C-alpha cells in the first residue's frame, strides 16, 4: 500500500538564532521500499522569517520522526504540497 510521509527538521537561524523549520514529503510503495517522490516544501525561521535552506553549524540539526498520512489521490497530495510551498515562500509575512 502506498504511504505518504512528512519529514520535519529544525535548526538555528544564521541571522537571529531563532528556530528554522524545514520540511519535505516522500512516498513509500510498501513498508520495505525506499522513499520516492521526495519534495522539499521549504524552510523558514519562525522568529525573523529568513529563508535558510540548510543548517550551517554541524550537529545542531534536530530531525523529528516522519509523520505518516494516507492521501486520497496523488493530485490532492500535489495540491497540498504546492499550497504549503506557496505559503512558505510568499514575499510578505503577516
C-alpha positions, -999 to +999 in steps of 0.1 A: +000+000+000+013+034-010+021+056+021+029+093+023+053+108+048+061+143+061+096+149+074+103+179+096+137+193+107+147+222+129+180+242+132+192+276+142+188+307+120+221+324+109+205+358+112+188+358+146+194+324+162+157+315+161+143+282+150+142+274+113+117+247+104+123+228+072+100+202+056+099+176+029+074+149+018+081+114+004+062+083-007+068+046+000+052+020-022+054-006+007+069-009+041+103-021+029+109+002-001+129+034-001+111+067-003+104+082-037+088+114-050+107+134-023+097+170-024+112+198-004+085+221+008+107+249+021+122+263+052+116+295+072+128+310+105+098+312+129+114+343+146+125+366+117+112+350+085+146+344+070+145+316+044+176+295+053+175+262+033+203+244+052+218+243+087+253+258+087+265+245+121+273+208+122+254+188+149+228+215+155+200+199+134+171+182+151+153+157+129+118+147+140+103+113+133+084+111+100+047+116+102+026+092+080-007+101+064-029+084+038-036+107+009-067+100-012-050+106-045-017+119-060-034+150-073-047+160-039-012+155-024+004+176-051-021+204-044-014+203-006+024+204-012+021+232-037-002+252-014+022+248+016+052+257-006+035+289-019+026+299+017+061+294+030+077+313+000+053+343-002+071+376+000+051+393+027+049+379+062+020+389+084 
